Amino acid sequence: MGSGEAIFHVKGLHCGLRARAATTDAVTIESVFGCAYHLPPRPLRDDAVILDLGANAGYAAAHFATLYPRARVIALELDAGNAELARRNLAPFHGCELVHAGVWIEDGEIEYAGDTEDGFAIASGGTRKAPAITVPTLLDQRKLDKADYVKMDIEGAEWPMFGQPSWLGRVDAISVEVHQRGWVEDIAATLQRAGFITDRSKNHWALLTGYREHSGPR
């Protein structure tokens, strides 16, 4: 265990999760496992492909791997410190891959900023840099046709992502945490045009979900 870290044991997980002292990690663990906003709108097939876009320290990805032990879980995190901790948190889980990158509308490099571990966001002129990758490139590099489920919590970068929504054609189900109230209806409409049945969480104003009629266990 690294210096200044604690181990949290969550019911149902076969190993503990690392959290850094004096960070937002403990609050994030409580939110992930207490609220479970990251879960798919419908059950997934056992061997689903799950993309965790905005993985933070890997807590949601660890939950996915526990619920779907035969799934392939690909977790993206743009911040190097978060990604390093996520890699260690996910090491005990078979089928998990941590990618240090931010999901974006084009491949290359992005600038980002933020003051807390749960608040790093892509920002022009940001003082930090990270690799950037599109959803199609992410899937193509792994010879995957599509993702069964995408969990997206990318601190505002969802707006440009839904401005260029062709990638949605390779997604069967999605949950999106929207970071501006004025974006919710537009993003829901984009999902509907792409063939998704959408819903809004009754417990979280910012959470949109979408699924295709054929998605789920088959």
C-alpha positions in Angstrom: 0.0 0.0 0.0 1.3 3.4 -0.9 2.2 6.1 1.6 -0.8 8.1 2.7 -3.3 5.6 1.4 -6.1 3.7 3.1 -7.9 0.4 2.1 -11.7 0.4 1.9 -13.5 -2.9 2.0 -16.8 -2.8 0.2 -19.4 -5.5 0.6 -19.4 -7.9 -2.4 -15.9 -7.0 -3.6 -13.2 -9.7 -3.1 -10.5 -7.2 -2.5 -10.1 -3.8 -0.9 -9.9 -0.5 -2.8 -7.2 2.0 -2.3 -7.9 5.7 -1.5 -5.5 8.6 -1.0 -5.6 10.6 2.1 -6.7 14.3 1.9 -8.4 13.7 -1.5 -11.9 13.2 -2.8 -11.3 9.4 -3.1 -13.3 8.4 0.0 -16.3 10.5 -1.0 -16.1 9.0 -4.5 -16.2 5.4 -3.1 -19.2 6.4 -1.0 -21.0 7.8 -4.1 -20.2 4.9 -6.4 -21.3 2.2 -4.0 -23.9 4.1 -2.2 -25.7 5.7 -5.1 -24.7 3.3 -8.0 -25.4 5.9 -10.7 -22.9 4.2 -12.9 -24.9 1.0 -13.4 -26.4 0.2 -16.8 -30.1 0.9 -17.5 -30.7 -2.7 -18.3 -28.8 -5.9 -17.3 -25.9 -6.7 -19.6 -24.8 -10.0 -21.1 -22.2 -11.9 -19.0 -19.4 -11.2 -21.5 -20.3 -7.6 -22.2 -17.8 -5.0 -23.3 -18.0 -2.1 -20.9 -16.3 1.3 -21.4 -15.8 3.4 -18.2 -15.1 6.9 -19.6 -13.9 9.0 -16.8 -12.7 6.2 -14.5 -11.2 8.3 -11.7 -9.5 5.9 -9.3 -11.2 2.8 -10.8 -14.0 2.3 -8.3 -16.9 2.0 -10.8 -14.8 -0.2 -13.0 -14.1 -2.5 -10.1 -17.8 -2.7 -9.5 -18.5 -3.6 -13.1 -15.8 -6.3 -13.0 -17.4 -7.8 -9.8 -21.0 -7.7 -11.2 -19.9 -9.1 -14.6 -16.8 -11.2 -14.0 -16.7 -12.4 -17.6 -17.0 -8.9 -19.0 -14.2 -6.9 -20.7 -14.0 -3.6 -18.8 -11.9 -0.8 -20.4 -11.5 2.2 -18.1 -10.2 5.5 -19.4 -8.8 8.2 -17.1 -7.0 11.4 -18.3 -5.2 12.3 -15.1 -1.9 10.5 -14.5 -2.3 10.3 -10.7 -5.8 9.0 -10.9 -4.8 6.5 -13.6 -1.9 5.1 -11.6 -4.2 4.5 -8.6 -6.9 3.0 -10.9 -4.4 0.7 -12.4 -3.5 -0.7 -9.0 -7.1 -0.8 -7.9 -8.1 -2.8 -11.0 -5.1 -5.2 -11.0 -6.9 -7.9 -9.0 -9.9 -7.9 -11.4 -9.7 -10.2 -14.4 -10.7 -8.6 -17.7 -10.0 -5.0 -16.7 -7.8 -2.7 -18.7 -6.8 0.8 -17.6 -6.0 3.3 -20.3 -4.4 6.6 -19.4 -6.2 8.9 -21.8 -9.2 11.2 -22.1 -12.0 10.3 -24.4 -12.4 13.0 -27.1 -13.6 13.9 -30.5 -10.2 13.3 -32.1 -7.1 11.4 -31.3 -4.0 13.2 -30.1 -3.4 15.2 -27.0 -5.7 17.3 -24.8 -5.1 20.0 -22.2 -7.0 19.7 -18.9 -7.3 21.4 -15.5 -8.9 20.9 -12.1 -8.4 21.3 -8.4 -9.7 18.0 -7.1 -9.2 14.4 -8.0 -12.9 14.0 -9.1 -13.0 17.3 -11.0 -10.3 17.2 -13.8 -11.8 18.4 -17.0 -10.6 19.0 -20.6 -9.9 22.7 -20.9 -8.2 24.7 -23.6 -5.2 26.4 -22.0 -5.1 23.9 -19.1 -1.8 23.5 -17.4 -1.8 19.6 -17.7 -1.7 17.4 -20.8 -2.9 13.9 -21.5 -3.3 11.6 -24.5 -6.7 11.8 -26.2 -8.6 9.0 -28.0 -11.9 8.6 -29.7 -14.4 5.8 -29.0 -13.9 4.3 -32.5 -10.1 4.3 -32.1 -10.4 2.7 -28.7 -12.6 -0.1 -30.0 -10.6 -0.6 -33.3 -7.3 -0.9 -31.5 -8.9 -3.8 -29.5 -10.6 -5.3 -32.5 -14.0 -4.7 -31.0 -17.1 -4.0 -33.1 -19.0 -2.2 -30.3 -19.5 -1.5 -26.6 -22.4 -3.1 -24.9 -22.4 -0.3 -22.3 -20.7 3.1 -21.9 -20.6 4.9 -18.6 -19.6 8.5 -19.2 -18.6 11.0 -16.5 -16.2 13.4 -18.2 -16.8 16.7 -16.5 -18.3 18.7 -19.3 -16.5 17.1 -22.3 -19.8 15.3 -23.0 -21.0 18.4 -24.9 -18.5 18.3 -27.8 -18.8 14.5 -27.8 -22.5 14.7 -28.5 -21.9 17.4 -31.0 -20.1 14.8 -33.1 -22.2 11.7 -32.2 -21.3 9.2 -34.9 -19.5 7.1 -32.3 -22.9 6.3 -30.8 -23.5 3.9 -33.6 -21.0 1.5 -31.9 -22.8 1.7 -28.5 -25.7 -0.4 -27.3 -26.4 1.3 -23.9 -25.1 4.4 -22.1 -25.3 6.5 -19.0 -24.2 10.1 -19.1 -23.6 12.5 -16.3 -24.5 15.9 -17.7 -22.6 18.8 -16.2 -24.9 21.7 -17.3 -28.6 21.7 -16.8 -29.2 23.4 -20.2 -27.5 20.4 -22.0 -29.8 17.7 -20.7 -32.6 18.0 -23.3 -30.2 18.4 -26.2 -28.2 15.4 -25.3 -31.3 13.3 -24.7 -32.6 14.3 -28.2 -29.2 13.3 -29.7 -29.5 9.9 -28.1 -33.0 9.5 -29.4 -32.0 10.4 -32.9 -29.3 7.8 -32.7 -31.9 5.1 -31.8 -31.8 5.0 -28.1 -34.7 4.8 -25.7 -33.9 7.4 -23.1 -34.7 8.1 -19.5 -33.7 10.6 -16.8 -32.8 9.5 -13.3 -35.4 10.4 -10.6 -32.6 10.7 -8.1 -30.0 12.6 -10.0 -30.9 15.6 -12.2 -27.8 15.2 -14.3 -28.0 11.5 -15.2 -29.3 10.4 -18.6 -29.5 6.8 -19.7 -30.2 5.3 -23.0 -30.5 1.8 -24.5 -31.4 0.1 -27.7 -34.4 -2.2 -27.9 -32.1 -5.2 -28.7 -29.6 -4.5 -25.9 -29.2 -6.6 -22.8 -28.6 -10.4 -22.3 -29.2 -12.5 -25.4 
